[in-house]
Amino acid sequence: MLWMRPFAWVNRNGSAAIASTGVVVNTENVVFSFRNHAFVNANYRGTIFVNLHQAIPTGTTNTLPILFETNGVTLAVTKFNGNPLTVADIAGTGVYQFWFERDTNTLQLMTGIV
């Protein structure tokens, strides 16, 4: 049957791109905030390009996990094997590539791409 495929379609309307509007450091984590966006209720699955406009303040503990907050929801950011993304993993301001899957609320930094 032609309509049954062994793969899922992703990035149907292209990759999303968002930019941070602020960063807050506290004793438990570092939270980047983002403007509320149009795909809040979309069942998005695919790559997201995130422009981190704000630098994490110098002297912030390297082991603090990174969280993203938008539309009233805070989500932990991960690396491979579900390990938390930490301050040590953020090289500075600029564009980072992530994989997001709305069904599982997975937001993972894409690294090691050749």
N, C-alpha and C positions, 0 to 999 in steps of 0.2 A: 504494500500500500504506500503510495507516494506521500501521503500526509503524515505518516509515522516516521519520525527521524530520531536517530540516536543522540541528538544534541539539542541544546536550547539556544534560542536566539537571544543575544544580548546587545546592548547599545542600539536598540531599534531606531531611536531618534538621534543618534550620535552620543558622544560622551558629555556628561554634565561637567560644568566648571563653576566653582564657587570661590569666594574670597572671604577670609576672616575679617571680622570687624573689631575684634578685641581679644585680649588674653588676660586671664586672671590666674595668679599663682596663689595656692593656699598650702596648708601643711600636708594635705593628702593627695593632691593632684594638680595638674595644670589644665585649665579649661579654655579652649579657643571657642569664641562665639561667632555665629554667622547670621546674616540677615535672613529673615524668613523668606522662603523661596517657593516658587510655583509648583515644584514637584513634590510638595509635602505629602500628598496622598497618593502619589504615583507608585505603582508596584515596580520600582526601578531595580534593575539588575545589570551591572556593568561597571565600567571605569568612571571614576570621578577625578577631575583635576582640581586640586585644592591649592589656592594661592594663600600661603600664610604671610600676611602683611606685617604682623607684629613679631618682634623678636622676644624670645623668652628671656626675662631679665637675667643678667649675669649673676652668678652665685646661687642660682636655683639648683636644688638637689637633683643630680642626674638620674636618680632612680624613680622619681615621681612619674606616675602614669599620665598619659595625654588623653584628654576627653574632648569631644566636640559637642557643642550645644547649638541647636537651632530649632525653631518652631516649638519651643517649650520642652524639648526632649534632649537629654544628655546621653551620649553613646560613647562607650569605651572604644579606643582604637587599638587594633592588634597588629601583630606581625605573624610570621609563620608559626604554626602549631598553637595558635591562640595566645601566644605570649603578648603581654601588654607593650604597646609602643611607649617609650619613656623619653624623658628630656634628652638623654644621651643619644637617642636616635634622630633627633632633629638638628640638622647641620646649621640652620639659620632660616632667614626669610626666603621665600621663593615658592615655586610650584612643585608639588608632590603628587604622585599618582597613586590612587587607591582603588580597591575593588569594593563595591558596595552591593549587598544583597538584602533587599527589603524584607523578604520572607523570614530570614534568620537574623536580621539586624547585624549582619557581619560587615564591619568596616575595617579593611586590612590594607596596610601599606604594601605596595607592590615594590619588591626589591629584587635584586639579582637578575634583572632583565638584561639580556644581551642583544 
